[in-house]
Amino acid sequence: MVGTSFTYFVTLLLITGGLVLFFDRRTYRKNNMKKEVAFARVLGWGNILVGVVLYVGNWVYQNYFWW
C-alpha cells in the first residue's frame, strides 16, 4: 500500500515539474516577466529533481537495504 502512494507522489512531482516548465515558462516569457520565468524554471526543475532523487533513493533502498 505504501508503494502505491509513493509511486503516485513521485509521478505527481515529475508531471507537475514538466508542466510548470512547459506551460508556465512559456506564458511568462511571452508576457516578458523575467523574475517569474526564473522562478518557474527553479520550481519546475526542483520538482523534477526531488522526484528523481526519491525514485532513485527508493530503488536503492529496495535493492540494497531491504532484507
N, C-alpha and C positions, 0 to 999 in steps of 0.2 A: 504494500500500500504506500509506503514512504517513497519507493522508487518511482511510482506513477506521479506523485505530487512533485517530486524533484525534477523529473523529466519535463513535466508541464511548465515548471518555473524556468528551467534553463531554456526551453523552446520559446517561452514568452519573452525572456531577455533578448535572445537573438533576433526574434522577429521585430520587436519594438525598436531595437537598435538600428536595424536595417531600414525600418520605415522612417525613423527620425532622420537618418542620413539621406534617404531618398526624397522624401516629401518636404520636410521642414527646411532643410538647407536650400532646396530649390526655391521655395516660396520666399524665404528671407533674402536670398541672393537677388531674386527678381525685384524685390522692393528696396534693395540697397541698404539692408540692415546688417551692418558688419559685425556688431557685437553678438547679435542673435545667431548669425551664421557660425561664429566661433563657438558659441555655447552649444548649439545644436550638434556641431561636429564632436565636441568633447562628450556630450551626453550620449550620442549615438555610439561612438567608439567605446565609451565606458561601459555601456550596456553589453555590447558585443564581447568586450574583454572579460567582464565578470561572468558572462555565460560560458565562454570558452574555458576560463580558469576553473569554474565549478564543474564543468563536464569532464575536463582532464583530471581534476582532483578526485572526483568520484570514481573515474575509471582506474586511477592508480590505487585508490583505497580498496576498491572491489577486487583488483587483481593481485595486489601485493600484501595488503594488510588484513584482509578478511580471511579468517581461519575457517 
